[in-house]
Amino acid sequence: MAHGLSDAEMKKEYFDAQDKLDDKLDKLAKWIKESKHFIIFTGAGVSTSTGIPDFRSAMDTVLPTGPGAWELRDNKTARSKKAVVVHDMQKAIPSLTHMALVELQRRGILKCLVSQNCDGLHLRSGMNPTCLAELHGNMNLEKCSNCGAKYLRDYDAAIGLLNHLTGRKCDKPECRGPLKDSIINFGENLPAEELDKAFTHAQNADLCLVLGSSLTVTPAADIPRTVAERKKKLVIGNLQRTPLYSMAT
């Protein structure tokens, strides 16, 4: 997607002075209190505090998880100079950020959480599934290819097969259909049910908060864009600039 930002601009990290940051947070808190339909859009950056590396952070990132996976892929020479963080996502536990989002949902303030993450941390943190749209799937979730029954596991349900088959079968005696993982691989369509839920909320939202996403992958990035194009408030919390930077409130 063309967005007018150079590669260097996309990787540069920006930091506000504490007083400026405090002012922005006060304004955001006010907008959240006033909002009638508040949604949040999360990317890989929301999980870095749990030890899971993101995708796009540069080689000189301040994040303790180190450079993003795609940055390491594209910098084979530099890769040897950096310690590669290998993290088992299954060992990660929801962070304070994940739990704060759950509290907003429990209080009826947050109407929908749209996530690009497949680490399962939003669901494991206690987020109500009816208020959650996981656009790229969930590593702990598998689904019956016959009846559609869903099974949430306490382990990684995916085994890496391109056909998504996990080798397990539906528990229902009358079905026993083959189960498939819910992970969305590159080049695959996003799940229609989750995408429809996300866009429905985007069409009704008066405030959208983006946390930890570069907003470069479509159609996912079109969800916060929809809010901004409706002239509603869009707030972006990310270390790097995003293609929607100029559209943010």
Kinemage of the C-alpha trace (Angstrom):
@kinemage 1
@onewidth
@group {chain A} dominant
@subgroup {mainchain}
@vectorlist {calphas} color= white
{ca met a 1} P 0.000 0.000 0.000
{ca ala a 2} L 1.368 3.388 -0.991
{ca his a 3} L 1.518 5.667 1.993
{ca gly a 4} L 4.070 8.397 1.266
{ca leu a 5} L 6.481 7.433 4.057
{ca ser a 6} L 10.016 6.306 3.279
{ca asp a 7} L 11.416 3.107 4.752
{ca ala a 8} L 13.607 5.166 7.092
{ca glu a 9} L 10.625 7.215 8.271
{ca met a 10} L 8.654 4.044 8.928
{ca lys a 11} L 11.421 2.630 11.137
{ca lys a 12} L 12.317 5.762 13.120
{ca glu a 13} L 11.043 5.718 16.699
{ca tyr a 14} L 9.509 8.839 18.249
{ca phe a 15} L 9.205 9.790 21.902
{ca asp a 16} L 7.226 12.586 23.575
{ca ala a 17} L 8.493 14.596 26.525
{ca gln a 18} L 6.733 13.501 29.715
{ca asp a 19} L 4.661 16.681 30.056
{ca lys a 20} L 3.476 16.412 26.450
{ca leu a 21} L 2.673 12.732 26.933
{ca asp a 22} L 0.677 13.535 30.081
{ca asp a 23} L -1.347 16.142 28.185
{ca lys a 24} L -2.118 13.653 25.417
{ca leu a 25} L -3.186 10.990 27.908
{ca asp a 26} L -5.464 13.443 29.721
{ca lys a 27} L -7.105 14.325 26.415
{ca leu a 28} L -7.486 10.655 25.485
{ca ala a 29} L -9.066 9.861 28.862
{ca lys a 30} L -11.554 12.686 28.317
{ca trp a 31} L -12.453 11.396 24.859
{ca ile a 32} L -12.929 7.860 26.180
{ca lys a 33} L -15.284 9.124 28.894
{ca glu a 34} L -17.288 11.074 26.315
{ca ser a 35} L -17.349 8.285 23.722
{ca lys a 36} L -20.552 6.426 22.920
{ca his a 37} L -18.900 3.748 20.769
{ca phe a 38} L -15.219 3.220 21.572
{ca ile a 39} L -13.145 0.601 19.729
{ca ile a 40} L -9.487 -0.425 19.988
{ca phe a 41} L -7.251 -1.858 17.258
{ca thr a 42} L -4.128 -3.740 18.383
{ca gly a 43} L -1.027 -4.997 16.611
{ca ala a 44} L 2.133 -6.887 17.568
{ca gly a 45} L 3.461 -3.943 19.588
{ca val a 46} L 0.866 -4.491 22.292
{ca ser a 47} L 2.480 -7.848 23.140
{ca thr a 48} L 6.178 -6.915 23.141
{ca ser a 49} L 6.049 -6.276 26.894
{ca thr a 50} L 5.246 -9.978 27.330
{ca gly a 51} L 8.479 -10.902 25.538
{ca ile a 52} L 7.031 -11.596 22.098
{ca pro a 53} L 9.015 -9.778 19.355
{ca asp a 54} L 7.130 -7.736 16.782
{ca phe a 55} L 7.647 -7.671 13.002
{ca arg a 56} L 8.864 -4.232 11.952
{ca ser a 57} L 11.025 -2.728 14.721
{ca ala a 58} L 14.394 -1.546 13.396
{ca met a 59} L 17.817 -2.903 14.326
{ca asp a 60} L 18.313 -0.001 16.757
{ca thr a 61} L 14.921 -0.303 18.462
{ca val a 62} L 14.648 0.497 22.167
{ca leu a 63} L 12.450 -2.545 22.706
{ca pro a 64} L 14.076 -5.300 24.806
{ca thr a 65} L 12.616 -7.873 22.409
{ca gly a 66} L 14.985 -6.542 19.749
{ca pro a 67} L 14.504 -6.073 16.000
{ca gly a 68} L 11.316 -7.266 14.367
{ca ala a 69} L 11.130 -10.591 12.544
{ca trp a 70} L 10.924 -8.987 9.113
{ca glu a 71} L 13.768 -6.592 9.906
{ca leu a 72} L 15.992 -9.541 10.799
{ca arg a 73} L 14.916 -11.327 7.635
{ca asp a 74} L 15.916 -8.336 5.508
{ca asn a 75} L 19.218 -7.665 7.323
{ca lys a 76} L 21.134 -10.925 7.190
{ca thr a 77} L 24.494 -9.215 7.825
{ca ala a 78} L 23.202 -7.191 10.749
{ca arg a 79} L 21.444 -10.243 12.121
{ca ser a 80} L 24.724 -11.789 13.186
{ca lys a 81} L 25.469 -8.696 15.269
{ca lys a 82} L 22.265 -8.876 17.264
{ca ala a 83} L 21.034 -11.494 19.673
{ca val a 84} L 17.949 -13.033 18.115
{ca val a 85} L 15.104 -13.267 20.603
{ca val a 86} L 13.475 -16.654 20.354
{ca his a 87} L 10.313 -16.692 22.407
{ca asp a 88} L 7.715 -19.363 22.928
{ca met a 89} L 4.460 -17.430 22.610
{ca gln a 90} L 2.711 -20.106 24.595
{ca lys a 91} L 4.745 -19.113 27.670
{ca ala a 92} L 3.690 -15.463 27.465
{ca ile a 93} L 1.102 -14.207 29.929
{ca pro a 94} L -1.250 -11.249 29.397
{ca ser a 95} L 0.318 -7.913 30.319
{ca leu a 96} L -1.117 -4.988 32.275
{ca thr a 97} L -2.150 -3.537 28.922
{ca his a 98} L -4.154 -6.642 28.051
{ca met a 99} L -5.826 -6.587 31.466
{ca ala a 100} L -6.616 -2.861 31.238
{ca leu a 101} L -8.421 -3.468 27.947
{ca val a 102} L -10.455 -6.242 29.583
{ca glu a 103} L -11.476 -3.851 32.361
{ca leu a 104} L -12.635 -1.274 29.799
{ca gln a 105} L -14.756 -3.964 28.167
{ca arg a 106} L -16.185 -5.189 31.484
{ca arg a 107} L -17.259 -1.650 32.361
{ca gly a 108} L -19.076 -1.345 29.057
{ca ile a 109} L -16.735 1.370 27.792
{ca leu a 110} L -14.966 -0.656 25.094
{ca lys a 111} L -17.427 -1.938 22.500
{ca cys a 112} L -15.031 -3.963 20.352
{ca leu a 113} L -11.370 -4.949 20.359
{ca val a 114} L -10.003 -5.654 16.882
{ca ser a 115} L -6.639 -7.430 16.871
{ca gln a 116} L -4.073 -8.478 14.282
{ca asn a 117} L -2.372 -10.716 16.854
{ca cys a 118} L -2.610 -14.496 16.842
{ca asp a 119} L -0.881 -14.986 20.223
{ca gly a 120} L -4.217 -15.540 21.976
{ca leu a 121} L -3.391 -13.127 24.802
{ca his a 122} L -6.548 -11.035 24.448
{ca leu a 123} L -8.788 -14.068 24.842
{ca arg a 124} L -6.611 -15.537 27.592
{ca ser a 125} L -6.779 -12.233 29.480
{ca gly a 126} L -10.546 -12.648 29.822
{ca met a 127} L -11.818 -10.525 26.939
{ca asn a 128} L -15.418 -11.378 26.066
{ca pro a 129} L -15.282 -13.215 22.694
{ca thr a 130} L -18.384 -11.343 21.519
{ca cys a 131} L -16.416 -8.082 21.841
{ca leu a 132} L -13.285 -9.444 20.148
{ca ala a 133} L -12.425 -9.686 16.443
{ca glu a 134} L -9.204 -11.662 15.863
{ca leu a 135} L -8.385 -10.918 12.232
{ca his a 136} L -5.367 -13.213 11.937
{ca gly a 137} L -6.683 -16.093 14.011
{ca asn a 138} L -5.708 -17.477 17.401
{ca met a 139} L -2.937 -19.999 17.974
{ca asn a 140} L -5.001 -21.706 20.696
{ca leu a 141} L -8.222 -21.965 18.710
{ca glu a 142} L -9.269 -24.697 16.304
{ca lys a 143} L -12.542 -25.108 14.477
{ca cys a 144} L -14.514 -28.024 13.056
{ca ser a 145} L -14.533 -27.840 9.269
{ca asn a 146} L -17.965 -29.522 9.199
{ca cys a 147} L -20.167 -28.019 11.928
{ca gly a 148} L -18.094 -24.961 12.851
{ca ala a 149} L -17.704 -25.872 16.543
{ca lys a 150} L -14.805 -24.014 18.165
{ca tyr a 151} L -12.298 -25.461 20.631
{ca leu a 152} L -10.025 -23.265 22.751
{ca arg a 153} L -6.887 -25.135 23.789
{ca asp a 154} L -4.247 -24.453 26.421
{ca tyr a 155} L -1.572 -25.277 23.831
{ca asp a 156} L -0.654 -24.234 20.294
{ca ala a 157} L -3.320 -25.877 18.149
{ca ala a 158} L -1.500 -25.254 14.862
{ca ile a 159} L 1.014 -27.822 13.608
{ca gly a 160} L 2.166 -25.872 10.566
{ca leu a 161} L 0.330 -27.650 7.752
{ca leu a 162} L -0.827 -25.432 4.882
{ca asn a 163} L -4.214 -27.159 4.860
{ca his a 164} L -4.581 -26.197 8.551
{ca leu a 165} L -5.580 -29.722 9.613
{ca thr a 166} L -4.545 -30.440 13.209
{ca gly a 167} L -5.141 -34.191 13.203
{ca arg a 168} L -7.923 -33.907 15.791
{ca lys a 169} L -11.664 -34.384 15.289
{ca cys a 170} L -14.825 -32.713 16.507
{ca asp a 171} L -16.053 -33.983 19.881
{ca lys a 172} L -19.675 -34.182 18.734
{ca pro a 173} L -20.572 -37.864 18.117
{ca glu a 174} L -22.903 -36.936 15.270
{ca cys a 175} L -20.178 -34.904 13.538
{ca arg a 176} L -16.604 -36.036 14.162
{ca gly a 177} L -15.451 -33.622 11.475
{ca pro a 178} L -11.742 -32.782 11.066
{ca leu a 179} L -10.488 -29.814 13.074
{ca lys a 180} L -8.464 -26.996 11.549
{ca asp a 181} L -6.365 -24.314 13.212
{ca ser a 182} L -7.584 -20.723 12.912
{ca ile a 183} L -4.265 -19.104 11.947
{ca ile a 184} L -4.370 -16.906 8.839
{ca asn a 185} L -1.229 -17.405 6.751
{ca phe a 186} L 0.160 -14.819 4.330
{ca gly a 187} L -1.910 -14.690 1.169
{ca glu a 188} L -5.018 -16.134 2.800
{ca asn a 189} L -8.265 -14.225 3.164
{ca leu a 190} L -9.171 -12.885 6.579
{ca pro a 191} L -12.113 -14.656 8.256
{ca ala a 192} L -15.321 -13.045 6.971
{ca glu a 193} L -17.095 -13.258 10.337
{ca glu a 194} L -14.314 -11.438 12.184
{ca leu a 195} L -13.814 -8.877 9.418
{ca asp a 196} L -17.530 -8.099 9.224
{ca lys a 197} L -17.678 -7.629 12.991
{ca ala a 198} L -14.703 -5.256 12.897
{ca phe a 199} L -16.033 -3.127 10.040
{ca thr a 200} L -19.512 -2.968 11.584
{ca his a 201} L -18.027 -1.497 14.750
{ca ala a 202} L -15.778 0.830 12.724
{ca gln a 203} L -18.860 2.187 10.965
{ca asn a 204} L -20.428 2.986 14.340
{ca ala a 205} L -17.349 4.094 16.294
{ca asp a 206} L -16.849 7.681 17.399
{ca leu a 207} L -13.362 6.916 18.775
{ca cys a 208} L -10.737 4.395 17.674
{ca leu a 209} L -7.487 3.841 19.579
{ca val a 210} L -4.686 2.038 17.733
{ca leu a 211} L -2.061 0.348 19.908
{ca gly a 212} L 1.175 -1.111 18.561
{ca ser a 213} L 0.369 -1.455 14.873
{ca ser a 214} L 2.253 -0.140 11.849
{ca leu a 215} L -1.074 -0.044 9.952
{ca thr a 216} L 0.584 -1.201 6.745
{ca val a 217} L -1.329 -4.435 6.176
{ca thr a 218} L -4.687 -4.264 4.451
{ca pro a 219} L -7.578 -4.890 4.716
{ca ala a 220} L -6.935 -4.828 8.475
{ca ala a 221} L -5.569 -1.260 8.359
{ca asp a 222} L -8.736 -0.144 6.582
{ca ile a 223} L -10.664 -0.583 9.834
{ca pro a 224} L -9.153 2.421 11.694
{ca arg a 225} L -9.045 4.246 8.353
{ca thr a 226} L -12.817 3.829 8.130
{ca val a 227} L -13.235 5.636 11.449
{ca ala a 228} L -11.002 8.517 10.347
{ca glu a 229} L -12.723 8.838 6.966
{ca arg a 230} L -16.035 9.202 8.810
{ca lys a 231} L -14.484 12.246 10.514
{ca lys a 232} L -14.488 10.519 13.900
{ca lys a 233} L -11.567 10.489 16.327
{ca leu a 234} L -8.555 8.282 15.543
{ca val a 235} L -5.751 8.055 18.127
{ca ile a 236} L -2.554 6.135 17.334
{ca gly a 237} L -0.161 4.861 19.995
{ca asn a 238} L 2.910 3.480 18.231
{ca leu a 239} L 6.668 4.034 18.391
{ca gln a 240} L 6.865 4.581 14.625
{ca arg a 241} L 4.860 6.743 12.259
{ca thr a 242} L 2.107 4.958 10.351
{ca pro a 243} L 0.426 5.565 6.979
{ca leu a 244} L -2.553 6.993 8.899
{ca tyr a 245} L -0.427 9.478 10.856
{ca ser a 246} L -1.901 12.485 9.030
{ca met a 247} L -5.449 11.231 9.663
{ca ala a 248} L -5.022 10.909 13.431
{ca thr a 249} L -6.880 13.340 15.664
